[in-house]
Amino acid sequence: MYTTYHLSSAQAINQDILEAIKIAFKSKAIKITVEEELDTTAYLMSNPANKAAIDKSLKQLKNGEGIMVRFEDV
């Protein structure tokens, strides 16, 4: 079993989260890995190819070249 908890900060770790983990995994052996969550925009912009594509798309939107998509249609 695999579970991911996304927390706004380390200060959000509380007894409720620990109890939820204990209930979910019961007496099974577990591994806990903690890593800093990257900002998605910063991550995408860190790659030159991604940055160029995003910049191109933003320029197209500013020039009125965007395509309107409604979530109901997706």
N, C-alpha and C positions, 0 to 999 in steps of 0.2 A: 504494500500500500504506500501511496505517495501523497503528501499533503503539503501545500505551500501557504504560509501565512505572510501577508503583506502588511507591514506596520508602518505608520507614519514616522515613528522614531523608536529608538530602543526603550524610551520611557513608557511606551505602550505595552511592554511586556508586563503581564500581571498574573495573579494567581489563577484567574479564569482561563487564560490561554494555557497555562501549565496543566490545569485540570482537564481541559479539552483534549490535550495531547495524551494524557494518561488514559482517558476514557476511550479515545479512538484506537490506541495501540495496545491497550491492556498490558499483558505481561510479555509482549513480544520485544525482542531486542531492537533498539532503534539507533539511528545516527542523526545527530543534530548538527547542521551546518549553518553558520550565520555569515551572510555576506551583505555588503552595502548594495542597496538597490540603485542602479544608475537612472538618471533622468533620461527618458526615452529620446527626447529631442536632442540632447547633448550627445547621446550615443550615436544617433543617426548622422548628425552633423560632423562627427569625428572622422568619418570615412569620406575622403575627397570625392569619390564617385557619387555617393549618396547626397553629399552637400550640393554638388553640381546639379543633380536631378531635382532636388528640392528647390534650389534657387531658380531653376528654369521654370518649374511649375508655379512658383510664387509670381514670377514675372508674367507668365501667361495669364494668371488670374487677375493681376493688376491691369493687364491690357484687355480685359474682357473676353479672354479666350477660354474661360473655364466651361465645364460641362455641368449643368444642374443635375444632381442625382437626389432623388427622394429615397429615404430609407425604406419606405413602403414598397418601392420597386425592386429592392435588392433581395 
